[in-house]
């Protein structure tokens, strides 16, 4: 399964992205999320069918699926798309009619506890908390993923120029911490797959503390962002810890502008990252 994530600060660009994505991808592959009810109302018209009101008194929203998720500490999150239930971790909800049946009279759906959230749910909630809107595309098709990345990279908040260097990575062990030094680009079909495989190998070997040194990474596309998210959640779901370290200026700017920096555990350099994963040594009497 390929995942591409577009982060948006502009409603117009999000709406344009939804329109283009629906021209090339099945609706079931697309999910849009925002904390703004007005933005949800505007963007949802791209789905083209009325399904009734949501919380706050809005009526006549157009979408395949519209749900308002009331998240403790965050408030209402408006989700559009048949995959919204899975992405936001709605309690007891599947897709389509199953999701519609879980919506209460107030138009709200209960959220699972953060600790019990599957996959990337907790991550998406944190990004929304930072005031950005999200489009998540998930597909088994490489061709569709490539199309989605092109649209999200052009309209979303990602790096706008690519380095020709393919991703390279080397791993070394520092006590119980695996330090992976990555260079080049993390993109669909190249860096994202390699990163996924290398992290899986570390986890299969029992490694639970991982540092990604991204100092020489000069380009990350929307699929690369999706892969970093999956890496973050995969390590966490396997009882591990992940640190990003030594970010290049371009990667640092990307994470800062998209508000993603608030989600990952980022350290200024390798040494600090390793120390943050190592318990303090007990003083010798």
PESUL-V98522 format. One record per backbone hydrogen bond with DSSP energy under -0.5 kcal/mol. CO is the residue of the C=O (numbers start at 1). NH is the residue of the N-H. Records with the same first field share a line. If there is no record, write none. Layout:
# PESUL-V98522
CO=NH  NH
This chain:
# PESUL-V98522
2=139
4=137
6=135
7=157
8=133
10=14
11=15
12=16
13=17
14=18
15=19
16=20
17=21
18=22
19=23
20=23  24
21=24  25
26=29
27=30
29=138
30=83
31=136
32=80
33=134
34=78
35=37
36=40
37=41
38=42
39=43
40=44
41=45
42=45
43=46
44=47  48
49=63
52=61
54=57
58=54
61=51  63
62=47
65=81
67=69  79
68=70  109
69=71  77
70=72
71=74  75
75=71
77=69  79
78=34
79=67
80=32
81=84
83=87
84=88
85=89  90
89=112
90=93
95=98
96=99  100
97=101
98=102
99=102  103
100=103
104=107
107=55  68
108=104
109=70
110=91
113=116
114=117
118=121
120=124
121=125
122=126
123=127
124=128
125=129
126=130
127=130  132
128=131
133=8
134=33
135=6
136=31
137=4
139=2
141=145
142=146
143=147
144=148
145=149
146=150
147=151
148=152
149=153
150=154
151=155
152=156
156=158
165=185
168=183
170=181
172=179
173=175
174=177
177=174  179
178=180  211
179=172  181
180=182  213
181=170
182=216
183=168
184=218  219
185=187
186=221
187=190  192
190=194
191=195
192=196
193=197
194=198
195=199
196=200
197=201
198=202
199=203
200=204
201=205
202=207
203=206
208=241
209=178
210=243
211=180  213
212=214  245
213=182
214=217  248
216=184  218
219=186
220=159
221=225
222=5  226
223=227
224=228
225=229
226=230
227=231
228=232
229=233
230=234
231=235
232=236
233=237
234=238
235=238  240
236=239
241=210
243=212
244=267
245=214
248=252
249=253
250=254
251=255
252=256
253=257
254=258
255=260  261
256=259
259=262
260=263  264
264=266
265=244
267=246
269=273
270=274
271=275
272=276
273=277
274=277  278
275=278
